[in-house]
Amino acid sequence: MLKKLPDLRSDLAAEEFVATADLSDYDLSSFSPARFVLPSAAGDAVTLPPELLRRVEAEAERSGVSREEFVRRAVEDALPDLAA
């Protein structure tokens, strides 16, 4: 039977766990890909036509993310070789 993952309360604890544990001993079936948000450079700006901005805002709200996050993900999806 696979082990349950421990409750890791910090990045350091998670890093230490991953560095030392045999992850094949743990149930990872509920994991899904995650995207980590990195700080953006000051002054980043893109001008969009009003109708496109309205559609971006509506889709971002439907997706439960900010419009900036939605646009960042769209760009990463369009340029997968540049995504972190």
Helices and strands as residue ranges (DSSP letters): H 11-20, G 23-25, H 50-63, H 67-78
